[in-house]
Each structure stands twice: as structure tokens, then as C-alpha cells.
Amino acid sequence: MTGAEIAVARPRTARGPRTARRGRLGMVVRTLVAIVIAVVIIFPLYWMLVVALSTRADLLGGTLRLIPTSLTTANFARVLSEFPVATWFSNSIAISLSVSILTVVLNTLAGYAFAHLRFRGSNLLFLAAVATLTLPVQVIMVSLFQLVTALGIYGSYWGVILPTAASAFGVFLSRQFMLSIPRDLIEAARLDGASHLRVFRSVVLPLSKPLLAVLFFMTLLTSWNDFAWPLIALKQNQLFTLPIGLLYLQSENGPDYNSTMAFALIDVVPMVVLFLVFQRYFVQGFARSGIR
């Protein structure tokens, strides 16, 4: 090796350890930031659990600690015995699953049509659907109430399910995701004589599993936590969902924060578990749809 080659090689060997140290430092910083964010997110759930497993005397007497010394399940037992929590829980499951399934079917069909079909006014219709995202739901509640009353479904499950069975954001997300599906696959299936419905069922859906998971989970979470519309559309106690049941519990028990936190945990934990199960598909669906 000549002197010139050695002179050129020395800076490269000097930069190697420095780059490695910067990489390790960046990894440490990212890990610390992730830990801080995780603590900020998890702490409210942990505090809810602490309050739910503590007595009212501990809360009112100021003896409640971050790490409690004694725990009790009396608050959960009181909530489950005094209120029809199981019925409200099953109502939430029935309504949320129905809304989620209908939303996935309708939104993916609409997304496929906007992404891969060409018809007059498609762009204008898509923009009109996306523009409805700017409207708060409170603006259309009176119209929705008149509609479900005219259809004769007020006070029933269908009065909650049908008005929320599709969403403009779901249509937008489905279109963005399906634009990433190669058009050559769809054209090849069409050349083989497959109808659009057959192409959608046999080609598009198998490639859209992340999208289906995202739509299903987001709709399930939104429907599960929906409070305003079910409160208007339902009138019988036995048809209430968990968010309405939580309001009912607060009105009956007053400022009983221990029981309120116990009930809130029953409402929150299923969605947390569901997110942990579907988080991989959730991230993939957003990544492939082009939304950051």
C-alpha cells in the first residue's frame, strides 16, 4: 500500500468508531424517549386500577398511595351486583361488532370503486365524501333522529347501528390503501372474465388484511366509546351500552370514584387488549395507506 492510500484510509478508520458511538447514543436516546412516552400512556390506566382496588376511605382520607399497601375487589363486586353490567357489556359487543362489520364491508367496497373504477364524477363524489369529515356529528344529530324515527327503528339496536355503519374516513383510508394494489393484477383478472365483485373478493381482499384490521379496530373502538348518539337513540335501560351505563352509575352513586374507576376499567380493558393483538396490522394498514 502506498503512502497516499494510507493517508486516505486513515480518516475512514477514524470515522468508524465515531459513527458507531453516535449510533449507540441515538439508540439510547430513542429508547429513553420511548420509555417516557410509554410511562405517560400507561400511568392513567395504572392509576385507574389503583383507585378501583382501593377503599373509599383511602381516597377521601388522603392515604391513597402510588403503590398501595392493601387492595380490595369490593368496588368491582359492588358494580357487578348493583348494575346490569353484563347486559350493557353484551349490548356494547353486539352494537360495536355489527357497526364494525358493516363499516368494513361498505367502506372497502367504496374504496375499491374510487380507486380502480372509472366513472363520471368519481373525483367530485370522493371529495364530497371527504368534505363531510369537517362536519361535527352534533350538526346532523337532529336529522339522524328524524330519520330513525321515520324508519321506525328509534329505541332499538338498529337505530344506533345503521346511522353509523359507514364513515367518510373509512372510505378515504380504503381508497388510499387500494391505490397501492397493482392495477395489473386487477386487469389480469378482468381479462380472465372475472367480474368486479369477483376481483374484489378474490384479489383485493386477500391483499387488504392490514386495511381490514385497521378499519375493524378503529370502528370498533369508536363505536365502543360512542356516547352521544346511543344516549339519544336508546331509551330502555336494558339496551344501554357501557358508556351510558357509566353515566347512569355516576347519577345513581354520586361521587363514588372507586366504583366509577372499577366500571371504567371494565369498559377500557377490552379495547386495550384488542389493540395489543392487532397492533401489527394496525401499523401496516396506516403505513401502506400513505397516512403518517
Protein Blocks (a to p, Z undefined) as FASTA:
>chain_A
ZZklmmmmmmmmmmmmmmmmmmmmmmmmmmmmmmmmmmmmmmmmmmmmmmmmpcfklmmn
opacfbdfbdcfklmmmmmmmpcfklmmmmmmmmmmmmmmmmmmmmmmmmmmmmmpcceh
klmmmmmmmmmmmpcfklmmmmmmmmmmmnopghiaklmmmmmmpcfklmmmmmmmmmmp
cfklmmmmmmnopafklmmmmmmmmmmmmmmmmmmmmmmmmmmmpmklmmmmpcbfklpc
fklmmmmmmmmnopafklmmmmmmmmmmmmmmmmmmmmmmmmmmmmmnopZZ
